[in-house]
Amino acid sequence: MSGENMETFHWRPQNSSTTSISPKVKVIKFGDGYEQRIRDGINNDLRSYNVTFVGLFDDITLIDEFLTRQGGVHAFKWCEPNTHKTIKVVCRSWSSTPNGAAKTITATFEEVVA
């Protein structure tokens, strides 16, 4: 899917959502406990976001349908809550919890380059 046809995820997560940062690093270990560390690639600090959406059943079902349509394969545009910068992410897994007229979705958005 090219960037021009990429869908945009418009929903805002709960404030309790968290960001994880795990830079990719190559480590070469030497004797006596010494090691050398270098960045692994030019985009080695992509972030992962654990997001939660809570709302009325029908509204949250729209999020579930959006994520299902992407199928864990297609990246989509999303406004990162802390910087308000539009980034590309992919969602490979999410869970849905219905609670009467309400519903909760918890998902992991992974920042991608393409």
KENU-684935 format. One record per residue: x negated, y, z negated of N, C-alpha, C in turn; residue in one letter; residue number from 1. Coordinates in steps of 0.05 Angstrom, whole numbers. Atoms other than C-alpha are relative to their C-alpha. Example, Ala and Ser with C-alpha at 12.3 -4.5 7.8 and 13.67 -1.06 7.14 Angstrom:
2
KOLTOR	n_east	n_north	n_up	ca_east	ca_north	ca_up	c_east	c_north	c_up	residuo	num
KOLTOR	-18	-24	0	-246	-90	-156	-18	24	0	A	1
KOLTOR	16	-24	1	-273	-21	-143	15	22	-14	S	2
% end
This chain:
114
KOLTOR	n_east	n_north	n_up	ca_east	ca_north	ca_up	c_east	c_north	c_up	residuo	num
KOLTOR	-17	-23	0	0	0	0	-18	24	0	M	1
KOLTOR	17	-24	-1	-32	65	21	10	21	-20	S	2
KOLTOR	-6	-21	19	-34	126	-25	24	16	7	G	3
KOLTOR	-23	-16	-9	18	162	17	26	-13	-6	E	4
KOLTOR	-25	14	5	70	108	6	2	-9	-30	N	5
KOLTOR	1	9	28	52	98	-68	23	13	-15	M	6
KOLTOR	-22	-11	16	111	105	-115	-11	14	-24	E	7
KOLTOR	7	-15	24	110	151	-175	18	-9	-23	T	8
KOLTOR	-14	8	24	129	128	-245	6	26	-16	F	9
KOLTOR	-8	-26	11	169	186	-275	6	0	-30	H	10
KOLTOR	-9	2	28	186	161	-345	-23	7	-19	W	11
KOLTOR	20	-8	20	150	188	-407	0	-21	-23	R	12
KOLTOR	1	20	21	126	138	-460	4	13	-28	P	13
KOLTOR	-2	-9	28	137	144	-536	-27	12	-8	Q	14
KOLTOR	25	-12	10	85	185	-574	-18	-21	-13	N	15
KOLTOR	17	20	14	61	121	-608	-17	-16	20	S	16
KOLTOR	16	14	-20	29	98	-542	-29	5	-5	S	17
KOLTOR	29	-3	5	-46	86	-545	-16	-3	25	T	18
KOLTOR	19	2	-22	-105	93	-498	-24	-16	-8	T	19
KOLTOR	24	16	6	-161	42	-496	-21	6	21	S	20
KOLTOR	22	-5	-18	-229	57	-467	-22	-20	-5	I	21
KOLTOR	21	21	2	-279	1	-454	-18	3	24	S	22
KOLTOR	18	-3	-24	-334	25	-407	-14	-26	7	P	23
KOLTOR	14	24	-9	-364	-30	-365	-30	6	-1	K	24
KOLTOR	29	-4	4	-437	-37	-384	-14	-27	5	V	25
KOLTOR	17	24	-3	-491	-86	-362	-21	2	-22	K	26
KOLTOR	19	0	22	-535	-107	-419	-22	-21	6	V	27
KOLTOR	22	19	-3	-604	-139	-412	-13	-2	-27	I	28
KOLTOR	11	5	27	-629	-170	-477	-29	-9	3	K	29
KOLTOR	28	7	2	-703	-174	-493	-5	-13	-27	F	30
KOLTOR	7	12	26	-739	-208	-551	1	21	-22	G	31
KOLTOR	1	-17	24	-740	-179	-621	24	19	-3	D	32
KOLTOR	-24	-16	3	-669	-151	-614	3	24	18	G	33
KOLTOR	-2	-23	-18	-684	-99	-561	18	-6	23	Y	34
KOLTOR	-17	3	-24	-635	-88	-504	0	25	16	E	35
KOLTOR	-3	-22	-18	-626	-44	-444	28	0	10	Q	36
KOLTOR	-28	-3	-8	-557	-17	-426	2	19	24	R	37
KOLTOR	-5	-18	-23	-535	12	-359	29	-2	8	I	38
KOLTOR	-28	0	-9	-468	32	-330	3	-21	22	R	39
KOLTOR	-6	20	-20	-436	-22	-287	19	13	20	D	40
KOLTOR	-16	-12	-21	-412	15	-225	5	30	-5	G	41
KOLTOR	-4	-29	2	-393	88	-211	26	6	-15	I	42
KOLTOR	-26	-4	14	-322	80	-240	1	-19	-24	N	43
KOLTOR	2	20	22	-342	44	-304	16	7	-24	N	44
KOLTOR	-15	-9	25	-298	83	-353	30	3	5	D	45
KOLTOR	-28	-1	-5	-228	69	-328	15	-8	-26	L	46
KOLTOR	-14	3	25	-176	71	-383	23	-20	2	R	47
KOLTOR	-23	17	2	-121	24	-406	20	13	-19	S	48
KOLTOR	-20	-13	16	-56	50	-435	21	-20	-10	Y	49
KOLTOR	-22	16	11	-9	12	-482	23	19	-5	N	50
KOLTOR	-22	-19	0	57	47	-471	26	-14	-9	V	51
KOLTOR	-26	10	9	126	39	-502	22	19	9	T	52
KOLTOR	-23	-15	-9	193	62	-474	24	-10	-14	F	53
KOLTOR	-24	8	15	256	62	-516	23	18	10	V	54
KOLTOR	-23	-15	-8	325	83	-493	24	-17	4	G	55
KOLTOR	-25	15	-6	394	63	-470	-7	-23	20	L	56
KOLTOR	5	24	-16	397	-6	-438	-3	5	29	F	57
KOLTOR	0	-5	-29	414	19	-368	-24	16	9	D	58
KOLTOR	23	-18	-7	359	73	-368	-26	-16	-1	D	59
KOLTOR	25	16	3	304	25	-392	-1	-22	21	I	60
KOLTOR	-1	21	-21	327	-28	-342	-11	11	26	T	61
KOLTOR	12	-13	-24	307	22	-287	-30	-3	-1	L	62
KOLTOR	29	3	3	236	19	-314	-8	-29	6	I	63
KOLTOR	5	28	-4	238	-57	-315	1	-6	30	D	64
KOLTOR	-3	5	-29	262	-57	-242	-24	13	15	E	65
KOLTOR	22	-13	-13	207	-7	-222	-25	-18	-3	F	66
KOLTOR	24	17	5	152	-51	-254	2	-26	15	L	67
KOLTOR	-4	25	-15	182	-114	-223	-5	5	30	T	68
KOLTOR	5	-7	-29	181	-80	-154	-30	2	6	R	69
KOLTOR	29	-3	-5	106	-65	-162	-13	-28	-2	Q	70
KOLTOR	9	28	1	96	-139	-181	-28	-5	-11	G	71
KOLTOR	26	4	11	31	-128	-218	-22	3	21	G	72
KOLTOR	19	-1	-22	-2	-118	-150	-4	29	10	V	73
KOLTOR	1	-27	-12	16	-48	-125	-6	21	-21	H	74
KOLTOR	6	-23	18	-14	13	-158	22	21	4	A	75
KOLTOR	-19	-22	-2	31	72	-173	-11	25	-14	F	76
KOLTOR	9	-25	12	22	145	-193	14	3	-27	K	77
KOLTOR	-11	-4	27	32	163	-266	-14	24	-12	W	78
KOLTOR	12	-23	14	21	227	-306	-10	-8	-27	C	79
KOLTOR	13	8	25	-28	210	-362	9	20	-21	E	80
KOLTOR	-13	-18	19	5	239	-425	-19	19	-14	P	81
KOLTOR	19	-18	15	-58	268	-459	-11	22	17	N	82
KOLTOR	12	-20	-17	-87	304	-399	20	13	20	T	83
KOLTOR	-20	-8	-20	-24	312	-356	-11	-1	28	H	84
KOLTOR	12	4	-27	-68	290	-297	14	-24	12	K	85
KOLTOR	-12	22	-14	-36	245	-245	-23	-20	7	T	86
KOLTOR	20	21	-5	-75	179	-241	14	-23	13	I	87
KOLTOR	-10	24	-12	-66	113	-205	-3	-22	-21	K	88
KOLTOR	1	23	19	-48	53	-249	14	-24	12	V	89
KOLTOR	-14	24	-7	-26	-18	-243	10	-12	-26	V	90
KOLTOR	-11	12	24	18	-55	-292	2	-30	6	C	91
KOLTOR	1	29	-4	2	-130	-295	18	-15	-20	R	92
KOLTOR	-17	14	20	44	-146	-357	16	20	-16	S	93
KOLTOR	-17	-16	17	102	-118	-397	20	-18	-13	W	94
KOLTOR	-20	16	13	154	-143	-445	25	18	-5	S	95
KOLTOR	-25	-14	2	227	-124	-452	16	-12	-24	S	96
KOLTOR	-15	9	23	268	-127	-516	27	15	-1	T	97
KOLTOR	-26	-13	2	343	-113	-513	9	0	-29	P	98
KOLTOR	-10	-3	28	377	-89	-577	27	14	2	N	99
KOLTOR	-26	-11	-3	451	-79	-565	1	19	24	G	100
KOLTOR	-2	-20	-22	462	-15	-524	-28	12	6	A	101
KOLTOR	27	-11	-5	387	1	-529	-18	-22	10	A	102
KOLTOR	19	19	-11	326	-32	-498	-28	13	-4	K	103
KOLTOR	27	-9	3	251	-27	-509	-17	-15	21	T	104
KOLTOR	20	12	-17	196	-40	-458	-28	8	-10	I	105
KOLTOR	28	-5	8	123	-47	-479	-17	-10	24	T	106
KOLTOR	15	7	-24	73	-47	-422	-29	9	-3	A	107
KOLTOR	28	-8	-1	-1	-41	-407	-5	11	28	T	108
KOLTOR	6	-13	-25	-20	9	-352	-31	1	2	F	109
KOLTOR	29	0	-4	-91	-1	-325	-7	19	22	E	110
KOLTOR	8	-20	-20	-124	57	-289	-16	-14	22	E	111
KOLTOR	14	11	-23	-149	38	-219	-9	22	19	V	112
KOLTOR	11	-20	-19	-188	73	-164	16	-1	26	V	113
KOLTOR	-15	3	-26	-149	46	-104	24	-18	-3	A	114
% end
